[in-house]
Amino acid sequence: MSNNTITYAGFWPRALALVIDSILIGIVSGGISYLNITQYKDFGLYLSLTLITGLYKPLLEKWFGATLGKMIIGLKVVDYEHKPISFDATFMRSVFHLAPMLFSIPYYYRAFQDQKLVAINDFFEFSIAFSQAFPVLGIVANLSLVITVVEVIVLMTDPDGRFRSLHDRLAKTYVIKTS
């Protein structure tokens, strides 16, 4: 692909791809999480689901150059030379998503050991009790929100028109249109 035929994906196509991915992952992981919280109370299931959802983006971007959402929209992730991205770059692109997820694992382990939390069978009641038991995760969630806002601002104000977000800059990647 020559540089004069490359179109960089702006905010809206990328946002739509993210919404599609979130729906696809959310339906499956949300359903399994709901059942796990209300029925099974299994840390192993939580951990497996967390690892699978955490690896979804980096592995698909490494193997196919795009997540399912990006494929549907016609987007692809490439390096600064417009070639497929490295394995390291896939994880750099996901660092802001993976870090809070990995940080939360020990807290969920503790929650699944806590008899008071395990006794709760209502999903929303569990969520409230969990957030009260581990308030540091609320701080992490707020920090993640701030990082997301910064990501959007960086993406929308990229001075050279290549629409790089913060994670693109860290990983030295672009998101381009394929169709």
N, C-alpha and C positions, 0 to 999 in steps of 0.2 A: 504494500500500500504506500503510495507516494504521499509526501507531506501536503501537496496541494489538493488532494482529494479527501483529506481527513476533516471530519466535522467533530468537534468536541461537544460532549453532552453537557447541557446546562442543568440548571436546578430542577426544572419541572420533569424532564424525562427521568432523571435520577431519582427524584422524589416518588414518581409513579412506580418505578422499579422497586423501590424500597417498600412502598405500600403493598405491592403484589407479594413480595417476599414475606413481609410481615403477616399478611393474611394466610399464605400457605403454611408458614411455620407456626403461626399463632393458633390455627385451627387444630393442628395435630398436637403441638406441645401444650397448648392450653387445655385441651381435652384430657390428655394424659396427666397433666399436673393436677387438674381438678379431681380426677379419680384417685390419684396418689394421695392428695391432701385429705379427701373425704373418706377414702376406703382403705387403701393399702398401707399408707404410712411407711413407705420403703425408701430409705436413703439411697440404696443402690439404684433404684428406678429413677430417683431424682438426679443422681450423679450421671447416669447414662444419658438421660434426656438433656441435661445441661451440656454435656460434652458433644452430643450429636448436634444440638442447635448451635453451639459455639463454633463447631467446625464446619457447619454448612457453608458459610460465606467464604472462608479462606480456601477450603478444598475445592469448591466449585469454581472459584476464580482461578485457581491454579490449573485444574484439569481442563476446564472449558473456557476460561477467560471471562466468565460471567456467572452470576447466580441465575436461577430460573426467572426471576423478575427482570433482570437485565436482558436475558435471552428473549423474553416475550416482547420487550420494548425495542429490542434491536440495539443493545449497547454491549460494549466489551471493554475490559480493563487491559491496558497495555503499559509497558514501561516507557521511559522518555525517548527510546529509539523506536517506539511503536511496535515492539515485539512482545510476545507473551511474558507475563511477569514471573519472577522467581518465587520459589517457595517462601523465602524470607519476606519478600514484598507482600505476599498474601497475608501474612500475620501482622506486618506493620500496618496494613490497611485496616485490620480488624482490632488493633490494640485498644481503642477506646470502647469497643464492644466487649472484648474478651476480659479486660482487666477487672471491671466490676463483677462480671460473672464468676471469675475465678476467686475473687475476694469473698464472695457470698457463700462459697461451698462449705467452709468450716462452720458458718453460722447455721446453715441448713442441717449439717451433721448434728450439731448440738440440739437443734429444734426437734429432730427425729429421735433424740435420746431423752428429751424432756417429757415426762409423763403428763404434765398439765397440757402441753401443746398436742401431744399425741392423742389425748382424750377428746380433743375438739374435732367434730365431724362436719361442721359447717365451714365451707371454704372461706367466706368473708370473715367469720369470727376467728378462724385460724390466722388469716392475713393480719387482722388487727392485733391479735395477741402476739404474733410473730414480730410485727413492727414495734410493739411496746417492749418485747423482750430484748430486741437487738436494734436499738435506735441508731447505731452507727451506720446501718444499711440505708437509712433515710438520708443521711449525709452523703453517702456514696451515690444514691439515686439523684440527689440534687446536684452534686458535682457532675454527674453524667449529663444531666439536663443542660447545665452551663456549657459543657464541652460541645454538646450538640448544637447549641445556639452559635457558639464560636465557629464550629464547622460550617454552618450555613452561611454565616457572615463572610468567612474566608472564601467559600465557594462563589458566592454572589458578587464578591468584590475583586476577584482575581484580575489583576490589571492587564494581563496579556490575552485574555479571552479564551483561555483553555479550561476554565471552570474547575480548577483544582481546589479541593477542600484541604483541610489540615492533614487528614490521613493520606491523601494523595501526595502531598508534599513530603511527608515522612517516608513514604514508600517509593517516592519518585515514579508515580504512575499518573496516567490520564484515563478518563472514561470517554470512549469515542462511540460515535454512531456507526453501526454496521449496515444499516439499510436506510 
